[in-house]
C-alpha cells in the first residue's frame, strides 16, 4: 500500500513539475554551478564587509546563461554597460544635485535613449545598452539621500558587479570540460544541420514535389537562430582563427541558396518542359543531393563533393552557352536534331541551365565556407559582417515607454515621499530596460510579474522562518542554496524560464541580507511592495502606452521591405545581396515568431514576403548584368525601363509587369540575331532574372501595394496577357 502511494505521488509530481523531479543533465549542471557561484560571491561580499553584499549574487544570476559562450558574452557586455552607466550617474548627479524635476527627466531621457539604441543591435550588445540605462538609474536613486558620496557609491556598485562576474566565470570555468573542442563540434553540427536541411528541401523543389516551398520557408527561422548561436560558440572556442566568420558566411550562402531555390521553382513551372539535356543534368544533381547528408560529415568527402559540383556547374555553363550543336545525350552527330536548333524551347533550356549553374555555385560556396569553419587556417584574415533590419519605429516605442515609466514612478516618489520610492524607480527602470528591446514586451512582463510573486512568497518564508534560525555563513548558504537551485532548475526549463528570470534576479534583493543584522518586517514589506509595484507599473506601461500590435507591425515591416526593394531598382544605389538577404531574413523570422496560428492571412503574408525576397535578389543580379556592360544598348534599354518602373511603383505594379513582359519578348527577339556568344549568354542570363521578376510582379500585386495593409487577397495567378511593345509603353 505504501509503495503504491509513493509511486502514485512520484508519477503525479513528475507530470506536474518534471523540471524539478527529473531535470535534464544540462539543466541540473547549470543550476548547480550558478548556485555555487552565487553563494561564493555572497560569501566574499560578506567577508569584505561590503555595504550591499546581496548585489554580488544578483549579478551572478543576471549573467548566468545555459551555455558557456552566452555567459561569457553577457558577462563582458555587463561590465561595459556598468561602467557606462556609472559614468553617466556621476555626470547627472554633478549637473543637477538639488533639482529633482530636472534630474528625473534627465534620467528618463537617458534610459529612453539607451533602450531605443539597444533595438538596433543584437544579442548582448543590446543588453549592455539597456544595462547602462538602468544602472545609471539604480546608482542615482540609491545615492539621492547622500549625493556627496556618489563617487564611492558608484565604485562600490561596480565592485559588486565585477565580483559577481568573476565568481560566475571562475565556477563556470571549473564546469567547462574540454570547452573549445565541444564548441567546434557544436558549430560543425549546426552548419551540417543547416546544409542538410536546405539540400533536402532543394531535392524536393527540383523534383517539383508538392509542399516543397512551404518546407523551404520554414528554414529561415532555423538559419537565423543558428546564426545567433554561432557568436556564443565562437567565444567558447577561445583565441583561434576566423572559424566563426566562415560559419556566418556559410549560413549566408545557405540563405542565398534557399532564396535562389524559390526562383528556380518559378522557372521550372513557367518555362517549357521536355528538355532532354537539362533533365539529364538535373537528374545527376538530384542524385547528388540524395546522398549529400551522408557524405558531408566525412572530411575525406569534402573535396569529392566540391569536384562533383564543379563538374555539374561546368556542364551548366557549357549548355547555357548559345550556338550549341552537340547535345548531352548520345545522338547521331551527323543529323541535326530539333534540340540543336535555336528555338524558344532551346532558349528556355539555356535559361534553366544558367539558373541551375548559379544555384550549384551557391551550394559550392556554402560547402567551401563550411569546410573553412571546421579548422584554423594560418594567415586567414577573413571577416564577415551580418546585416539585420533596424526598425526605427520600434526603437522609438521602446525608448518612449521606458522613459515614461521612469517619469511616472518619479512623480509617485515626489508626491508620496515614500522612503522606498527610490527602489520603485530603480526596479521599474530595470524591468523596463530588460523588456524594452522585446518586440512584444507585454507577454514577457506578465510572466516576469508571476516570477516576482513566487519570489515574494519564497523570500517571506526565508526571512521569517529560516534565516532567523541561523547566525553563521555556513547554514545560511545551505538555506539559500535550496531556494537558488529551485530557481536554476526553473531557469533551465523553457516553459518556466521567463518567470524564473525574475525569481533569480530579484529574490535575493527581497532578502536584504547584511553582515550584522537581518531585515525587519517594516523594511521587508516596504522593499517587496516597491518591487511588486515596479512589476505592475511595467505591465501597465507596456499594455497601455504604444502597445504591441501584430497587424501594425506586419504592415510596418512590409513597407520597409518594399521601400528597400524600390531602392534596389534605383540605378543610383549600390545593392548587396548579403544585406538584402539579412534584412529580409530578420523580418521574416519576426513575422513567424509573432504568428501564434497560421491563418490564411498569415500564410499569404509569408508567401508574399518570400516572393519579395526572390524579386529583390533577381533585381540585384539584373543590376549586376548592367554593370558588366556586355549587353548591347538594344537590350539595356528595356531592362533599364523595367527597373525604373519598379523603383517608382509604390502602389500598382501592373505597368511594371507589362513592361517586363515586353522586355522578355524583346530579349527573346535579340537572342535570334547574329550576336557574339558572350552577348547572347548575357541576354540568356538577363532573361533568367526577368522571367522571375515578371511572374512575381504579376502574382503578388496586392502584397506589393505599400499604400494600405495587406488583407490577403492573393497571390493572384493569371495567365499573362499579350505583352505590349516598348513603343506603346513609352508613349503612355
N, C-alpha and C positions, 0 to 999 in steps of 0.2 A: 504493500500500500504506500509506504513512504517513498520507495523507489519510483513508483508510478507518479506520485505527486511531484517529486523533484524533476522527473523527466518532462512532465507537462509544463512545469514552471519554466524550465530552461528553454523548451521549444517556443512557448509564448513570448518569453523575453527575447529570444533570438530573432523572432519575427518582428518584434516591436522595436528593439534597439540593436540591430545586428552590428552596428559600428562600434558598440561598447563590448558586447559579449563575444563577437567574432570579427575583430578588426583585421584588415589586411596587414601584411608584414610591413609594407612601406608606411602605412598609417601609424602603426604602433611605434616604429622607429622614429618617425617624425615627432610624435607626442613625447616619446622618452627623451630624445636629445634636446628638444626645446624646453621641456620641464627642467632638465638638469642645468641647461644654460641659464634659465630664468632664476633658479634657486642660487646658482653661483653668483650671478650678477647682484641679487639681493644681498647675499652674504657679504660680498666685497663692499657694497654701498653702506651696509650697516657697520662694518668694521672701520670704514673710513670716516664714519660719523657725518655722512652727507645729510643735508637738511631735508631732502625729499628722496629717500632711497628707493621708493616704490617705482620711480620713473625708469630705473635701470631694467627691472624685469618687464616693464611695459614695452620698452624698446626691443627687448629680445622677441617678444611675441609679435611685435609690429613688423620686424624684418624677417622673421622665420617663414620660410616657404617650403613647399613639399619637395622641391628639387634643390640640389645644392647650387646650381647655377642661378636660379631665381633668388635665392637667399644672398648670394654674393653680389648680384646686381643691385638688389634692393638696399643692401647694407651700404654699398658705395654711394648710391644716389641719396640715401638718407643722410649721410654725413654731409654731403654737399648741400642738400636742402636745409639742413640745420644751421650750417654756417651762414648761408644767405639770409635765412630768417632771423638769426640772432643779430646779424649786422643791421638788418632793417629795423629791428626793435630798438637798437641803440640810437639810430638816427631819429626815429619817430619820437622817442621819449625826449631826446635833446631838442627837438623842434617845438613840441607842444607839451611841456611838462605840467602846466596848470590850465590848460584849455580843453576840457573834455569834449566839447561839441565841435572842435576842430580835430582833436585827437582820434575820436572814434570814426568819423568819416574817412580819415586818412587810412586807418587800418582796414576799413571796409573796401576802400578803393584798391589797396594793396592786395587784399585777398581776392578781389574780383579780377584784377589783372593776372595774378598767378593762376587762378582757376581757368581763365579764358585762354591764356597762352598754353596751359597744360593740354588743352584739347588738340593742339597742333602737333604734338609729339606722341610717341608710343612707348609702351612698356613702362619701366620705372623712371625714365626721364620725365614722364608726366607726373609721377609720384613725387619726384624731387621738387617740382614747381609748386604743387599744392602744399607740400610739406613746408616749403619756405613761407607760404602764406599763413598757415595756421600755427606754425612755430612762432612766428612773429606775434600773433595774437595771444598765444599762451604766455609768452615771456612778458609781454606788455601788461596783460591783465593780472598776472601774479605779482608784478612789481609795482602796480598802481599805488598801494598804500605807502611804499617806500621807494620812491623814484631815485633817491640818491644812491641806492645800491644796485642800479641797473646793470652796471658792468660786471660786478661779481655774480649777480644772478644769471646773466647770460652765459658767463663762463661755467657756472655750476650746471646749468641745463645742458650745455654742450658736453660737459663731462659725463653726465648720466647717459647721454645718447652714445657717446663713444665707448663707454664702459659696456653698455648693453650689446653694442655691435661686436666688440671684441670678444665678449663671452660667447655670443652665438657663433661667431666664426671659429673660435677655438674648439668648442664642443662639436660643431659641425665637421671640423677637420678630423677629429677623432673617429667620427662615424663614417667618414668618406673613405671607403675601401677601394683602392685602385680607380680613383675618380676619373682621371684623364682617359684611361683606356675605355672605361664604360661610356664616357661621353662620346668618344669616337664611334663606338659601336652604335650608340643611340642615334647619332646623326646619320650614319650609314643606313640604319634600318628605316629611318624616317624617309630618306630620299629613295630608297628601294621601294618603299610602300607607295610613294607618290608616282614614281615611274611605272611601277606595275599597274597601278590603278588607271593611269592615263593610257597606257598601251592596251589594256583590256577594253577600255572604252573606245579607243581608236579602232580596235579589231571589230567591234560591233558596228561602228559607224561605216567602215569600209565595206562591210557585208550588208549594209543598209538594213540592219535589224531594227525592229520597232522598239521604241523606248531608249534607243542609244543616246539621243540628245538629252533626254531627261537625266540619264545616268551621268552624262558628262558635266552638266551644270552643277550637280551636287558636289563635284570635286573641288570647286573653287574655295568653298569654306574650309575644306580639309587642307588645301595648299596654304591658305593664309594662316591657319593655326600652326602648321609645321614651321612656317617662316618665323613666327614669334618664338617658338621653342628653340630654334637654332641659335639665337642670340644667347640664350642661357647655357646651352650646351657648349658654346664657344668659350664661355668663362670657365666652365669646368675643365676644359682642355688645358688651360693654363697658357703659358707663353709658348706658342708654336708658330706655324706659318699662317697662311691665309685660307685655311680649310673652311672657315665659316663664310668667307666671301664667295668661295667657289660653290658652297652649298646653296647660298642665296641665289647665285647666278643659275645654278641648276634648276631651282624652283621657278625662277623667272622664265627659263627656257621651257619648262613643263607647262607653265601658264600660256606661253605663246603657242606651244604645240596644241594645247587644248582649245585655244581660241581659233587657231587655224583649222582645226578639225570641223568647226561649225561651217566655215566657208567651203570646205571640201564636201561636206554633206549636201550643201546647196548646189554645188556644181554637179555632183553625181545625180541629183534629182532633175536638174534643168537641161543639161546637155544631152545630146543624142547618145544612145547606148549601142551595144554590139560592136565594141572596138576590140578586135582580137588581140592586138599587141598590148593595149592597155590592160586588158583582162589578164593577160599572161603575167605582166609585171606586178599588178596588184595582187594576184594570187600568191606570187612569191613573197610579197611584203606581208600579206595576211599570215602566211605560214611562219614568217619570221616573228611576228607579233604573238603567235600562238605559243611559241616556246620561249618567249622572252623572259618571263618571270622565273623560269628555272635556271636560265643561263646567267642572268645579271649578277647574282650574289657570288659567282665564281670569278676570282681575279683573273684567271687564265683565259676566260671567255671574253673579256672586255675588248681586246684587240680584234678578236674574230667578229664580234658584234659590229664594231666600227668599220671593219673591212667590208662586211656584207652590206652595211648601209651605204658605204661609199660606192660599191658596185651598183646597187639599185639606183642611187642618185645619178650616177654616170649614165645608166640606161635612160632615166627620165630626161636628162639633158640632151642625150643623143636623139631621142624620138620626139622631143619638143621642138627640135630644130626643123625649119621648113625644108622643102625640096627633098624629102625622104623618099627613096625609091625601094629600099630593101626592108621588108617587114621583119619583125622579130620572130614571127612564127615561120617555120620552114615552108617555103613555096618555091615554085619554079622561077628562078631569077630571070629567065628569058621572056616570060609572059607577064606583062604588067597587070596587076590586079586592081580591083576597084579601090582598095585601101591605099594604093600608091599614088592616086590622083589627088590633087589639091582641091578638095571639095569642102563644103560646110562640115560634113561629118569628120573629115580629116582634120580640119581646124579645131573642132570640138575635142578631138582626141589629143591634139597638141596642147590645148588648154588644160586638159586633165593631167597630162604628163607634167606640165610646168607646175601645176598646183601640187601634185604628188611629190615632185622633187623638192619643193620648198618645205613641205611637211616633213619629209625624211631628213632634210637639213636641220630642222628644229630638234628632231629626236636625236640626231647625231651630236648636236651641241649640248643637249641635256646630258647625254651619257658621258661626254668628254668632261663637263664640269663636275658631274657626279664622281668620276674617277679621280679628278684632281682634289676633291674634298676628302678622299679617303686616306691620304698620306701627305706628309710635308714635302714641299718642293723647294729645293735650295735656290736662293736668289729670286724667289717669287715675290712680286710687288703688286699682285692683282688686288683690286678693290672693287666692290660692288655696292652701289647705293640703292636702297629700297625706296620706292615712291609710294606715298599714302595720300589719301584725299584729305584736304583741310577744309573743314566746314566752318565758315565764319559765323553763320547764324547760331550754330550750336555753341561756339565759343562765347558769343555774346550772352546767350541764355545762361550758360554755366556761370560766367562771371557775375552777371546781374543778380542771380539767385543767391550766390554766396555772399555778395556784398550786402544785399538786402537783409539776409539772415543776421549778419553782424550788427547792422543798424537797428533792427527790431530788438534784439537782445540787449544792445547798449541802451536803448530807450527804457526798457524794463529795469535795467540796473540803475539808471539815473533817477527814475521816478520812485522806485521802491526802496532804494538804498540798502538792498539786501546784502548781507555780508558774503553770501556765496554767489552774488550776481556776476562777479568776475569769472567764476567757474562756469556759469551758464554761458557766458560769451565765448570762453575758450573752447569748451567741448562742442558748442554749436559750430564754431569755426572749424573744428577738427572734423566733425561729421560731414559738414557741407563740403569741405575740401576733399575728403575721401570719395565722396559720391559726385563731385562736380563734373568729373570727366566721363561719367557713365552716360550712355545715350538715353537710357530710361531709368533715372535715379529713383523713381517712386518705388519700384519693386525692391530695390536694394535697401532703401531706408526703412521700409516696413519690416523687412527681415532683420535689419540691424536693431530696430526697436525691440523686436522679440528677444533678441540676444541680450539686450540691456535688462529686460525684465528677468530673464533667467539669472543674469549676473547679480542683480539686486537680491534675489532670493538666496543664492549661494553666499553672497557677501554677508547678508544678515545672519545666516547660520554660523558662519565662521567667526564673525565679530562678537556675537553674543553667546555662543555656546562653546566653541573650541579654543579660540585664541586666548580668552581669559584664563584658560586652564594651564597655559604654558608660560614660562619665564625665560627660556633659553632658545638659542637659534635652532638646535637640532630638532626638537619636537615641533617647532613652528614650521620647519621645512617639510616634515612628514605630513602635516596637515595641509599645507599649501600644495604639495606635490599631488595629492589625490584630486584636488579641485582642478589643478592645471592639466593633469593627464586626461581628465574628462573633457576639458576644452580642446586639448590637442587631438584627441580621437575624433571629436565632432568636426574639427577643422579639416581633418583628412577625408571626411565623408562629404561628397559633393552636395548632397541634399541639405545638410546642416551647416555647410561651410560659411555662408553669409552671416547667420546668427552667431556662429562660433567666433567669427572675427570680432564682433562687438564684445562678446563674453571675455575672450582672451585679452583684449586690449584694455578694457575699462574696469573689469572686475578687480584687478589689483589696486586701481585708484580708489575704488569704493572702500577698500580695507583701511587705507590711511595708516599703514604701518610706519612707526617711528622707533628710534632707538630706546627711548626712556619712558614711553607711555603708550597706551593703546587708545584707540578712538573712543570717544564717549557717545552717548545716544544723540545728543543735540547735533554734534558735528557730523555723525554718520547720516542722520536723516536729512540734514541740510545739503550735504555733499551729494548723496544719492538722488535727492529731489532735483538738484540742479542738473545732474547728468541725465535723469529721465526726461526732464523738461527740455533739455537740449535735443534729445532724440525726437520728442513730439514736435518741437519747433521745426526741425529739419524736415520731417514728414509733411507738415502743413505747408511749409515754404515750397517744397518741390511739387506738392499736389495743386497748389493754388496759383503760384506765380510761374507763368510760362510753362504750363505742364506739358509733358511729352505727348505728342500726337503722332501716331504711326502714319496716318494718311498724309499729314502735312510734311512729315519727314520724307516720305516716299516722293512727294511732289517736288520738294526742295532738292533731293538727290538727283531726280530725273532732270530737273532744269540745269543743275550743274553739269551733268553728263552731256546734255545736248549743247550747252554753251561751249564746253570743251571740244565737242565734236565739230561745231562750226569753226572753231579756231584751228582745228586740224586742216580744214579745207582751205584756210587762208594762205595764199602764196607768200605772205609776209612773215609767217611764223616758221619755226623750226621744230616740228613734232618729233617725239621719241617714242618708240614702241614700248620700251620698258616703263616710261611714265604713264602712258595711256593704259597699259595693262594693270599697272599697280594701282592707279586711281580707281579704275572700274572694278577690280577685284575687291578692293576695300569697300566700295559702295555696295557691291553685290552681296558681300558677306553680312553687311549691316541689314540689308533687306531680309536675308534669310534668318538672322538672329531674331528679328522683331516679328516675324510671321509665325504667330502661335499656331495657326492652322492654315493649310494650303487651300485657300478658296480659289474659285475661278479667276477672281480679280488678281489675287497674288500670283497665280500661275501665269496669267497674261503679262503681269509686270515683270516677272522673272524672265519670261521669254523675250520681252521687248528689251530688257537690259542687256541680255547676251547678244541679241541681234544688233544692238547699237555698238557693242564692243567689237563685233565682227565687222560692222560697217566702218568703224574708225580705223581698224587695222588695215583694211583694204584701201582706205583713203591715204594713209601714211605710205603704203607701198606704192600706190599710184603716184604720189608726190616724189618718191624716190626715182621712178622711171623718168619723170620730167627733169629731174636734176641731172640725170646721166646724159641727156641731150643727144641720144641716139635716134629718138623719134623724129620723123620729119614734121614740118610745120602743119601739113595737112592732117596729121594725127594729133599733134599737140593742141591745136585749137579746139576741137570738140572736147578733149579731156579737160582743158582749162575752163571751158564753159560749164562743164559738169561740176567742177569744184566751186566755181563762182556761185552757181545756184544753190549748192548745198550750204555754202557759207552764209548766204543771205536769206535762207529759208528758215524762219523761226516757227511758222505755223504749218502751212500746207507745203508738202514736198512732192505733189503730183507733177509740177513743172520740172523739177529736178529729175524725177523718174522718167518723164517723157524725153528729156534731153539725154539722159543716159542711154535709153533705148536707141535714140538717133545716133549717138556716138558709137554704140556697139555695131550698128549697121554700117556706119561709115568706116570703121576699122576693119570690118569683115571685107568690105569692098577693096580697101587698100591692100589687104593681105593677098588678093588675087593679082595685084600688079607686080611688075618686074622690079622689085627692090632687092637690096643686098640681104644676105642671110641674117646679119645682125639686126637690121631694121625690122625684118619680118618677125624675128624672135622677140624683139621688144614689143611689137604690136600684139603678139600672142600673149605676152605677159600682161600687157595693159588690158586685153580682153578678159584675162583670168580674174582681174580685180573688178572690172566693170560689170561682169555678169552678176557677181555677188552684190555689188552696190545697187544695181537696178532692182534685183529681187528684194533686197532689204527695204529699200525706199518704197516699193510698191506694196509690200505685205505688212508694213508697220507704220502706216500713215498716222494712226491715232496716237501711238506712243511717241512719235517724233514731233507731235504738236506740243510745243512748250508753253502755249498760252493758257492752258487750263489743266486741272488734274486729270490723270489717266483713269478712265472708267471701265477699261477692259473691253472696249469694242474692237476686237481684233485678236490676232492679226487677220487681215482680210487678204485672202489668196485668190486672185482672179487672173485669168489668162491675160497676158499683155496685149493691149490694142496695137493697131498698126502704127509703128513709130513715125512721127513727123520728120520732115527734113530739117537740116540745120538752118536753112534759109527761112523756113516757116517759124521756127522758134526764135531766131534772131529778130525777125520782123515784129514779133509780139513783145 
